[in-house]
Amino acid sequence: LFQREVGVSLGQYILKRRIAKSCQLLHHTPSSIDQIAEVVGFCNRHHFSRMFKKAVGESPAMYRTQLRMTPLERRCS
């Protein structure tokens, strides 16, 4: 029923929401990756990092680094 209404399974929906929240936290807070993993409901940093990379295409640390780079720095990296 959930999948018919929303278009994805409940598990996929929850994971997508966790990853979206973690992206916000990586962008807007100085919290550590360990802290963010815990806040969004992952049992440990390693599992969080694997799932984040699978969903976003880069590790949480690289994602945060890219956010902090200027457009010129991003082009040169």
Salt bridges, closest charged atoms under 4 A:
ASP34 OD2 - ARG45 NH1 3.97
